[in-house]
Amino acid sequence: MIDRAGRNAAASLIRQYVAGRITSEDCENDWPESGADPAVRAMARFMTNFFDDFSVHRFDSKDTSAEGHAALARCLCFLDSDLEYRWPEVSLSRVRRPAAGQWLRGLVYRLFFERSEHREDAALSTYGEVKWWPFRDELEYKTRCPAAHSS
């Protein structure tokens, strides 16, 4: 079931957070409750990848990988669509890969997260192409978001 009001509110919060107009705490606290729409719940889980358990902060694009930026854009396009969300509950933790110069964070990432990403991708491949999450595949994404990939 699609919760249009919940999706609109979630998309608005993501846009405000990425633009630096609200903090991580604002985004998390104001997130819409939507028991009916799994897309709203999935995007809430996804957004926790951009939050810090120890501090309230504003979005800093330097801390986010190119893959993370692309995933944010796909999330916004998905929330704007009327597509049913058809993935299991996932977190897709790879969006905040360490930036250059963050050697300790990079070491922790390589030791603990790279392997789990490969296992997660393999398990999720039965639901769609992980690269295009929350869409099922490239065709669905390009059909629903033509402006996102046109030059």
Order of alpha helices (4+ residues) and beta strands (2+ residues): alpha-alpha-alpha-alpha-alpha-alpha-alpha-alpha
